[in-house]
Every structure is written in structure tokens, then in C-alpha cells.
Amino acid sequence: MRSHDLVPLGRSGVSVSRLGLGLAPIGGMFASVDGGQARATIDAAWDLGVRLYDTAPVYGYGRSETRTGLALGPRPRDEYVLCTKVGRLIEPDGPDTQSIWADPPSGVGPRLDYRYPAVIRSVEQSLERLGLDRVDVLHVHDPDQDYPTALAEAYRALADLRNAGVIRAVSLGVNHADVAARFIREAPAPGPDCVLLAGRYTMLDQSGLADLLPLCRQREIAVMAAGVFQSGLLAEPRTGAAYGYSRVPDALLSRVRALRDLCHRYDVPPLAAAIQFAFGHPAVATVVVGARKPHEVDESSALLAYPIPPELWRGMKDTGLLPEDVPTPSGDS
């Protein structure tokens, strides 16, 4: 599988590359990134054939969107798919700040607001920061933060934009599979076109398989799998904070080490297995990975193309590292 292979994004009529670039890191997630490095990272992705780019207003409080627009602005607009999100407005003294952003712009912050007028204003502000005339996919970002309003108003605003041809697809950007499944069932028809699911369909966490992924498959809703490296835990087992824990539990660490040992036995980089695992499920159209430096994009592209023997997936099931009913890229399920 190659990063530039194009596939349909569910029923949306949009086609995306198998590898997407998540743009939170260039907004300064956990560490500062200068503008030149951000531009070089997006340029590297473009050169590799990546044609799906995912940003959000909250990423660096507008910084990611601004840098994304500067890098993509000179590119042919019909040759890439751009996603951003709604649910947070970036305002002077916005109160809903997050500690993960290094050196954010001073004097501004996010404010949660899923109401219809705020969503429209958010899109207008995103386009101003991007310097572009349109966004292709809009995610309702973290709808669990105010689920009733996100369902009743944010979804309606995005559906209206889709009906008017302003955007091409309505999506959800979630960390919780059960929230997305509930939203899909409760949203008025035709519902979302796709879901960006972070960290819930990976080699360590298949909770998305219980309900969400079969539902998406049934309704032709495309899944964009993100967070497949589990905050780097699969790259380097450690005892500190990661994967949503203040301290990684011993049982999880043991499982990670066993997965890594098995991968090494088959001469497969653990992160190659991590990035390819999600494609075993037919609902998954693309995997979105973050990068803050050009070489990280190069590495992800190489991992996606790395040959993995079917015996590795079989070994994960035989040793209990994956449940028997989890589909794998080899078709061994």
C-alpha cells in the first residue's frame, strides 16, 4: 500500500490518499514548531503524494490553519482534500484553553460553541486563516463536549453547508467510538459522511469495532483512523504519561512489549504494523498521522508500504494479542 493511492471517502464523492497528514503538530502540540519547519513538513507530504490534510481551529489557536493555508495555497485546489473542524471559536481571552499547545498566540484562546451561528462563524474564520475559498470536509469536533447542541445545531449547520455545495462532506472528529455511533444513529438523514476516529481502532484498542465500524460499513460512512501509534507508546514502551493515562498500567506495557517482540520476530517494524492494522477493516478509508518534521512524513510513508507477512497477524491472534474476530489486512479474520 502506498501513501499516494487514492480511495473513495465513503459515499461522499470525495477521493483521498491512503495516508493523510494530521496538522496538530505544526500548530505546536507539545513542542514549538517554527513556520519554516511547518511548511517543509507539508511540502514533504505533498511530494510523497499525500492529498488529505486535517487541521482545526484549536490546533495552536489558529496557527495550524494559517500555516496550512500558506503551504497549500499555491497548490492546485482540486488536487487535495482539506478538512477542518467546528465546535470551538478562537477569540480574545477564549476560556477553554488546553495545556498541550506550546507557545500559542498571545491574547486568544478557544471557546466551545456548537450553536448554528457559531458554527457558520467558525467556518468563515477558518477560511480567513487558511486564505482559501473552501474546505472539503468539516468535522464536528468533540461533540461529547456539548452533545445536545452539537447534534441539534452544529450538525444542521454542516448539513446546510453540504446541501448548498459549500462543503463536500460532513464528518465527526471524535476520541470516543460510542459517541460517534450514537451521533450517527440520532442525526437526521442522510447523516455524516465520514468519521475521524482517534485512538479507538488500533493494535492496542479495538473499541471502535464493537459498534461504530460495523455501523459505518453498513451506512457507507468512511472512517479516517487517527492516533494509530497510541501517543508513541508502540514506538517506545515507557512507564510515564501516555495513551490517556497518568501512568501506563503494567499490563498494558507488557502487552506493548509482547507486540513489539512478535513484530521483531517477523522482521517487521512495530509502527509498520500499527499504521497498516486499521486497513484490515473495510470501513477504514485512510489513516491520518501527525508530523512536525519532514522526515517523520517520509517514515510514515515507508511504514505504510512495508511488506507484512500474513503470519504476523495470525501470530497476534494465536498469542491473544489481538482478538480472533478482529479483521486484519491479510484478510485473516
KOLLUMKOL-531492 format. One line per 10 residues: number of its first residue (from 1); for each residue x negated, y negated, z of C-alpha. Coordinates in pm, 1 decimal, decimal comma. Each point is the difference from the previous one (the first is absolute). Layout:
! residues N
NUM = X:Y:Z ~ ...;
! end
This chain:
! residues 333
1 = 0,0:0,0:0,0 ~ -132,3:-341,9:-93,7 ~ 62,8:-340,4:152,9 ~ 119,1:-146,4:-330,8 ~ 256,0:271,2:-80,4 ~ 341,3:-169,1:-31,1 ~ 320,9:153,2:133,4 ~ 362,2:-119,9:31,8 ~ 93,0:-167,8:327,3 ~ 314,3:203,3:52,7;
11 = 306,4:-130,5:-180,2 ~ -121,2:-361,4:-1,0 ~ -131,4:-6,4:-355,5 ~ -336,7:-115,7:135,7 ~ -318,6:199,8:-62,7 ~ -287,2:-6,2:248,6 ~ -349,1:140,7:24,6 ~ -53,2:306,8:216,7 ~ -229,0:-208,5:220,4 ~ 126,2:-328,7:140,2;
21 = -201,7:-264,5:182,0 ~ 125,1:-114,4:339,5 ~ -99,8:-360,3:59,2 ~ 25,0:-35,7:377,2 ~ -380,5:35,4:42,9 ~ -79,3:-296,2:-226,2 ~ 228,7:-207,9:221,2 ~ -237,3:65,7:289,1 ~ 148,2:306,6:166,2 ~ -232,1:80,6:294,5;
31 = -294,9:-186,5:-159,1 ~ -51,3:-318,4:-200,8 ~ -37,2:26,4:-376,8 ~ -118,4:-295,0:-206,8 ~ 170,7:-103,1:-320,0 ~ -276,1:120,7:-228,7 ~ 4,6:347,5:148,3 ~ 378,6:14,0:-22,8 ~ -14,0:-94,4:-368,7 ~ -272,2:257,0:-69,7;
41 = 207,0:272,3:169,3 ~ 303,5:-66,8:-217,5 ~ -221,3:-25,5:-307,9 ~ -150,2:341,4:79,1 ~ 348,4:150,9:27,8 ~ 100,2:-152,2:-331,4 ~ -310,8:137,9:-170,8 ~ 90,5:348,8:125,6 ~ 348,7:-23,8:-148,0 ~ 191,1:-70,0:320,7;
51 = 319,9:-178,6:-101,4 ~ 196,8:-4,0:326,0 ~ -74,9:-271,3:255,9 ~ 177,9:-31,7:333,7 ~ -14,8:-309,6:218,8 ~ 221,4:-180,4:254,8 ~ 47,3:-346,1:150,1 ~ -113,9:120,8:342,9 ~ -332,7:132,2:-131,8 ~ -232,6:-269,7:126,8;
61 = 298,8:-235,0:28,6 ~ 11,6:-67,2:-373,0 ~ -370,6:46,8:-70,0 ~ 39,0:337,7:-168,5 ~ 267,8:-129,6:-237,2 ~ -210,2:-303,4:-92,1 ~ -306,2:211,7:-72,5 ~ 205,9:254,7:-190,7 ~ 138,4:-269,7:-226,6 ~ -344,0:-146,2:-67,9;
71 = -132,0:339,6:-106,2 ~ 300,2:119,2:-199,1 ~ 104,0:-333,2:-149,0 ~ -233,1:24,5:-301,6 ~ 114,1:359,2:-73,7 ~ 276,2:81,7:-251,1 ~ 312,7:-16,2:213,5 ~ 173,1:295,8:-163,5 ~ -293,6:232,9:66,9 ~ 34,4:31,8:378,5;
81 = 263,2:47,3:267,7 ~ -5,1:-240,1:295,5 ~ 176,1:68,4:329,4 ~ 52,3:-230,6:293,1 ~ 233,0:0,0:298,4 ~ 275,4:-191,4:175,1 ~ 101,6:-22,4:364,3 ~ -262,8:-242,8:128,8 ~ -32,7:-366,8:-87,8 ~ -338,1:-169,6:39,8;
91 = 61,9:-329,2:179,3 ~ -175,0:-258,3:216,0 ~ -32,0:153,1:346,6 ~ 181,6:315,9:-104,2 ~ 44,6:199,4:323,6 ~ -16,4:364,6:-113,4 ~ -376,6:19,7:-25,7 ~ -204,7:318,8:-25,5 ~ -343,0:52,1:154,1 ~ -134,4:206,4:-291,1;
101 = -73,5:-298,9:-225,5 ~ -352,0:-135,2:26,7 ~ -41,0:-374,9:-41,3 ~ 348,8:-72,3:-141,0 ~ 85,2:-348,0:-131,6 ~ 41,4:-238,5:290,6 ~ 331,4:-150,0:97,8 ~ 223,7:257,3:-170,1 ~ 148,1:333,9:90,7 ~ 277,0:241,8:-95,1;
111 = 359,1:-20,8:115,2 ~ 230,7:298,0:-37,3 ~ 308,6:-85,8:-203,6 ~ 201,3:247,6:-208,7 ~ 290,4:-233,0:-76,4 ~ 99,0:-55,1:-361,4 ~ -121,7:-363,8:-30,4 ~ -329,1:84,2:171,0 ~ -61,5:287,6:-240,1 ~ 53,7:-226,0:-300,7;
121 = -229,1:-260,4:154,4 ~ -260,7:267,8:71,6 ~ -4,4:103,8:-365,6 ~ -37,1:-361,6:-111,0 ~ -289,1:-52,9:242,0 ~ -168,0:322,3:-111,4 ~ 14,1:-109,6:-363,4 ~ -153,1:-334,8:94,9 ~ -287,6:169,9:182,7 ~ -49,1:250,0:-279,8;
131 = 20,1:-264,4:-270,4 ~ 198,0:246,9:-210,7 ~ 344,7:-11,9:-153,7 ~ 130,2:330,6:127,6 ~ -41,0:297,0:231,9 ~ 92,6:345,9:-123,5 ~ 80,4:187,6:323,3 ~ 125,9:-152,2:324,1 ~ -14,6:198,4:324,0 ~ 216,9:-70,8:302,6;
141 = -289,7:-2,4:244,8 ~ 45,7:187,2:329,9 ~ 382,5:-4,6:-5,9 ~ 4,3:160,2:345,1 ~ -97,5:-341,0:143,2 ~ 357,7:-117,7:-60,0 ~ 177,0:289,9:-164,8 ~ 357,5:-138,6:-19,2 ~ -109,0:-322,7:-167,6 ~ -250,7:173,6:-225,7;
151 = 270,8:234,5:-124,7 ~ 281,2:-253,7:-29,2 ~ -188,2:-304,0:-129,3 ~ -356,3:75,4:-112,8 ~ 110,4:294,0:-211,3 ~ 284,5:-203,4:-152,2 ~ -241,5:-280,5:-90,9 ~ -238,8:243,4:-168,1 ~ 283,6:179,2:-178,3 ~ 121,1:-334,9:-134,1;
161 = -350,4:-82,7:-123,1 ~ -17,0:339,6:-168,3 ~ 340,4:-47,1:-163,4 ~ -110,4:-341,3:-127,9 ~ -317,0:148,1:-148,8 ~ -225,6:-206,1:227,2 ~ -162,3:315,2:142,0 ~ -18,7:347,6:-144,7 ~ 31,6:216,2:311,3 ~ 125,1:-16,7:359,1;
171 = -205,6:184,6:258,1 ~ -64,4:54,4:368,6 ~ -337,9:-34,9:170,1 ~ 14,0:221,3:309,5 ~ -203,8:180,1:262,2 ~ 292,3:217,0:112,1 ~ 150,1:259,1:-232,9 ~ 324,7:27,5:192,8 ~ 64,0:-374,1:-35,0 ~ -45,0:21,8:-376,7;
181 = 229,7:301,7:-31,5 ~ 272,0:-173,4:200,8 ~ -38,2:-317,3:-207,9 ~ 28,9:190,4:-327,8 ~ 317,8:173,1:115,4 ~ 161,5:-317,6:131,5 ~ -96,4:-247,8:-273,1 ~ 269,2:-76,2:-259,7 ~ -45,4:178,1:-332,6 ~ -224,8:27,2:-188,3;
191 = -231,4:-50,6:298,3 ~ -378,3:-39,2:3,0 ~ -204,2:113,1:-298,4 ~ -309,7:95,4:197,4 ~ -156,6:21,3:346,0 ~ -349,0:-88,8:117,5 ~ -55,5:252,4:280,3 ~ -305,5:-59,0:218,1 ~ -159,3:281,7:197,9 ~ 297,3:236,3:1,9;
201 = -87,5:235,4:-281,8 ~ -361,1:96,1:49,9 ~ -208,6:303,2:91,8 ~ 48,9:-95,2:365,3 ~ 362,0:-115,8:-3,3 ~ 268,6:150,0:-220,7 ~ 295,5:-154,7:181,8 ~ 116,2:-151,7:-327,9 ~ 73,2:349,9:-128,3 ~ 275,8:66,5:252,0;
211 = 255,1:-226,0:-166,1 ~ -136,9:-295,1:-195,1 ~ -193,1:167,9:-280,0 ~ 273,6:250,8:-91,3 ~ 251,4:-285,4:4,9 ~ -222,0:-208,2:-228,7 ~ -44,7:293,1:-235,2 ~ 376,1:52,8:-13,4 ~ 69,7:-366,4:-77,2 ~ -296,0:-57,1:-234,0;
221 = -155,8:-247,1:242,1 ~ -376,3:-21,7:-42,4 ~ -227,4:24,1:302,8 ~ -320,5:-199,4:22,3 ~ -212,5:180,7:257,2 ~ -226,7:-225,4:207,7 ~ -215,3:47,2:307,9 ~ -120,4:338,6:-125,3 ~ -335,4:-32,5:180,3 ~ 179,5:-51,2:334,9;
231 = -190,4:-313,0:97,3 ~ -327,6:168,9:-90,8 ~ 47,8:285,2:243,9 ~ -43,9:259,5:-275,2 ~ -326,3:-164,5:-102,9 ~ -155,9:-8,0:344,9 ~ 159,8:176,5:298,4 ~ -30,4:-219,6:306,0 ~ 147,4:-34,5:344,0 ~ 82,2:-370,9:-11,4;
241 = 311,3:-181,5:-118,9 ~ 130,1:122,2:-335,1 ~ 304,3:148,8:-164,4 ~ 238,0:-199,5:219,2 ~ -151,3:124,7:327,1 ~ -189,0:-194,4:265,4 ~ -211,2:314,1:19,1 ~ 12,7:286,8:-247,4 ~ 135,3:314,0:174,5 ~ -241,6:291,0:29,9;
251 = 233,6:234,6:-185,5 ~ 13,8:-236,2:-296,9 ~ -376,8:-38,4:-1,4 ~ -39,2:376,8:-3,2 ~ 237,6:24,3:-294,7 ~ -189,7:-268,2:-192,0 ~ -329,9:179,3:59,2 ~ 150,2:328,3:-115,4 ~ 131,7:-164,7:-317,5 ~ -339,4:-152,3:-69,3;
261 = -179,4:330,5:61,6 ~ 231,7:182,2:-238,3 ~ -48,7:-264,9:-268,9 ~ -376,4:27,4:33,4 ~ 24,4:377,4:-33,3 ~ 148,7:-54,4:-347,9 ~ -241,3:-285,9:-80,1 ~ 283,6:-252,4:-9,8 ~ -33,7:-345,5:158,8 ~ 271,7:-24,6:266,5;
271 = 115,5:-331,9:-138,8 ~ 47,6:155,5:-344,8 ~ 244,0:245,1:153,1 ~ 164,1:-285,7:190,8 ~ 56,6:-216,1:-306,4 ~ 124,5:288,2:-215,7 ~ 219,6:173,5:258,4 ~ 300,4:-230,0:-43,0 ~ 29,3:80,5:-369,8 ~ 112,8:348,6:88,4;
281 = 349,1:-137,4:53,4 ~ 182,5:-92,5:-321,7 ~ 154,3:-312,7:155,7 ~ -345,4:-158,8:39,1 ~ -88,7:-210,7:-303,6 ~ -309,8:-179,4:122,4 ~ -239,9:-27,7:291,6 ~ -84,9:-351,0:121,1 ~ -338,9:-43,7:166,2 ~ -149,6:-311,1:153,2;
291 = -345,2:-134,9:-76,7 ~ -203,5:-300,4:105,9 ~ -307,5:65,4:-218,8 ~ -37,2:109,2:-363,3 ~ -182,2:321,6:85,5 ~ 296,4:113,3:210,7 ~ 223,0:-12,1:-306,4 ~ -260,1:196,8:-196,2 ~ -10,1:261,7:274,9 ~ 378,8:37,2:13,1;
301 = 17,9:43,3:-375,6 ~ -267,9:271,6:12,3 ~ 178,2:175,4:287,2 ~ 324,0:4,7:-197,7 ~ -175,7:174,6:-289,7 ~ -199,2:244,6:213,2 ~ 81,5:364,2:-90,8 ~ 163,7:186,2:289,1 ~ 38,0:378,3:-16,3 ~ 346,5:136,6:81,3;
311 = -167,6:219,7:263,6 ~ -58,2:-305,5:218,6 ~ 371,4:-73,6:30,3 ~ 70,3:369,2:57,7 ~ -264,0:2,4:271,9 ~ 161,7:-296,4:175,0 ~ 326,9:191,3:20,3 ~ -158,2:329,6:101,8 ~ -177,5:-172,6:288,8 ~ 308,7:-195,0:108,4;
321 = -147,7:-337,4:-93,5 ~ 294,7:-53,4:-236,7 ~ 349,4:144,1:38,1 ~ 79,3:277,1:-245,0 ~ 285,6:-193,4:-162,2 ~ -202,7:-312,5:-84,3 ~ -45,2:-35,4:-378,7 ~ -358,5:-40,7:-115,6 ~ -150,0:-136,1:-323,0 ~ -90,1:348,9:-118,2;
331 = 366,0:99,2:2,3 ~ -67,5:237,3:289,1 ~ 290,0:-64,3:233,1;
! end
